[in-house]
Protein backbone atom coordinates (compact mmCIF):
# COMPACT_ATOMS: atom_id res chain seq x y z
CA UNK A 1 0.00 0.00 0.00
CA UNK A 2 1.28 3.42 -1.03
CA UNK A 3 -0.09 6.56 0.59
CA UNK A 4 0.16 9.97 -1.08
CA UNK A 5 -0.39 13.39 0.49
CA UNK A 6 -0.96 16.43 -1.73
CA UNK A 7 -0.19 19.98 -0.62
CA UNK A 8 0.59 23.45 -1.97
CA UNK A 9 -2.65 24.54 -3.60
CA UNK A 10 -4.26 27.91 -3.17
CA UNK A 11 -5.52 31.08 -4.81
CA UNK A 12 -3.30 32.98 -7.24
CA UNK A 13 -3.76 35.78 -9.77
CA UNK A 14 -3.35 35.16 -13.50
CA UNK A 15 0.33 35.17 -14.39
CA UNK A 16 1.33 34.02 -10.92
CA UNK A 17 3.04 30.85 -9.72
CA UNK A 18 2.44 27.97 -7.33
CA UNK A 19 4.37 24.84 -6.41
CA UNK A 20 2.52 21.65 -5.55
CA UNK A 21 4.06 18.81 -3.55
CA UNK A 22 3.17 15.16 -3.15
CA UNK A 23 4.82 13.07 -0.45
CA UNK A 24 4.70 9.28 -0.72
CA UNK A 25 5.09 6.52 1.83
CA UNK A 26 7.29 3.48 1.39
CA UNK A 27 10.87 2.71 0.47
CA UNK A 28 10.49 2.04 -3.27
CA UNK A 29 9.57 5.58 -4.37
CA UNK A 30 12.62 5.88 -6.60
CA UNK A 31 11.33 3.25 -9.03
CA UNK A 32 7.75 4.52 -9.32
CA UNK A 33 6.38 6.46 -12.26
CA UNK A 34 4.71 9.56 -10.85
CA UNK A 35 2.16 11.85 -12.42
CA UNK A 36 0.05 14.93 -11.88
CA UNK A 37 -3.58 15.08 -13.00
CA UNK A 38 -6.27 17.71 -12.68
CA UNK A 39 -10.03 17.86 -12.77
CA UNK A 40 -12.05 21.03 -13.35
CA UNK A 41 -15.79 21.30 -12.64
CA UNK A 42 -17.81 19.54 -15.31
CA UNK A 43 -14.74 18.02 -16.95
CA UNK A 44 -12.98 14.67 -16.92
CA UNK A 45 -9.77 14.18 -15.01
CA UNK A 46 -6.85 14.85 -17.35
CA UNK A 47 -3.14 14.15 -17.37
CA UNK A 48 -0.91 17.15 -16.70
CA UNK A 49 2.61 15.69 -16.46
CA UNK A 50 4.52 12.49 -15.71
CA UNK A 51 8.05 11.67 -14.60
CA UNK A 52 9.77 8.29 -14.71
CA UNK A 53 12.27 6.81 -12.28
CA UNK A 54 15.01 8.00 -14.62
CA UNK A 55 13.71 11.56 -14.72
CA UNK A 56 12.12 11.49 -18.16
CA UNK A 57 9.17 13.88 -18.32
CA UNK A 58 6.03 14.30 -20.39
CA UNK A 59 3.58 17.21 -20.43
CA UNK A 60 0.15 17.99 -21.74
CA UNK A 61 0.30 20.48 -24.60
CA UNK A 62 -1.70 22.99 -22.57
CA UNK A 63 1.02 23.31 -19.91
CA UNK A 64 4.24 22.88 -21.89
CA UNK A 65 6.66 25.71 -21.21
CA UNK A 66 4.77 26.78 -18.09
CA UNK A 67 4.76 23.75 -15.75
CA UNK A 68 7.70 21.64 -14.57
CA UNK A 69 7.47 18.25 -12.88
CA UNK A 70 10.39 17.08 -10.74
CA UNK A 71 11.15 14.54 -8.04
CA UNK A 72 13.35 14.24 -4.98
CA UNK A 73 13.80 10.54 -4.33
CA UNK A 74 15.58 11.14 -1.02
CA UNK A 75 12.42 12.86 0.25
CA UNK A 76 9.91 10.55 -1.49
CA UNK A 77 8.37 13.66 -3.02
CA UNK A 78 7.24 14.80 -6.45
CA UNK A 79 6.67 18.47 -7.31
CA UNK A 80 4.77 20.47 -9.87
CA UNK A 81 6.05 24.01 -10.40
CA UNK A 82 3.35 26.05 -12.13
CA UNK A 83 4.24 29.39 -13.71
CA UNK A 84 2.31 31.85 -15.86
CA UNK A 85 -0.94 30.51 -14.48
CA UNK A 86 -4.16 31.04 -16.37
CA UNK A 87 -7.80 30.89 -15.23
CA UNK A 88 -8.12 27.74 -17.34
CA UNK A 89 -5.67 26.04 -14.94
CA UNK A 90 -8.24 26.21 -12.14
CA UNK A 91 -8.90 22.64 -10.97
CA UNK A 92 -8.32 20.11 -8.25
CA UNK A 93 -4.83 18.68 -8.78
CA UNK A 94 -4.03 15.07 -7.89
CA UNK A 95 -0.75 13.19 -7.77
CA UNK A 96 -0.64 9.56 -8.84
CA UNK A 97 1.81 6.74 -8.29
CA UNK A 98 2.09 3.62 -10.43
CA UNK A 99 3.58 0.86 -8.27
CA UNK A 100 3.73 -2.42 -10.12
CA UNK A 101 0.22 -3.25 -11.36
CA UNK A 102 -1.48 -0.75 -9.03
CA UNK A 103 -2.32 2.95 -9.16
CA UNK A 104 -2.47 5.10 -6.02
CA UNK A 105 -3.92 8.61 -5.77
CA UNK A 106 -3.41 11.55 -3.47
CA UNK A 107 -6.39 13.33 -1.95
CA UNK A 108 -6.13 16.34 -4.26
CA UNK A 109 -5.50 20.04 -3.69
CA UNK A 110 -7.48 22.99 -5.06
CA UNK A 111 -5.77 25.48 -7.38
CA UNK A 112 -7.76 28.60 -8.22
CA UNK A 113 -6.48 31.20 -10.70
CA UNK A 114 -8.56 34.35 -10.56
CA UNK A 115 -8.35 38.14 -10.39
Secondary structure, 3 states (H helix, E strand, C coil): CCCEEEECCEEECCCCCEEEEEEECCCCHHHCEEEEEEECCCCCCEEEEEECCCCCEEECCCCCCCEEEEEEHHHCEEEEEECCCCHHHCEEEEEEEEECCEEEECCCEEEEECC
